[in-house]
Amino acid sequence: MDVRRRYGLRSEMLEIDTGDQLHIFSAHELGASPTEVAAVLRRRGA
């Protein structure tokens, strides 16, 4: 998770490192909060 604040706004990005590549997803791309998606992935052991 990468969380940044700028101009009073908070942005979240989900970063997934597969070893060969780094994939970065925004809330818009995921259709959900990156924090929530990361929690689901952790629970599933992904």
Summary of the structure (lengths in Angstrom):
residues: 46
radius of gyration: 11.4
end to end distance: 14.6
largest distance: 35.3
contacts: 92
relative contact order: 0.20
helix: 33%
strand: 41%
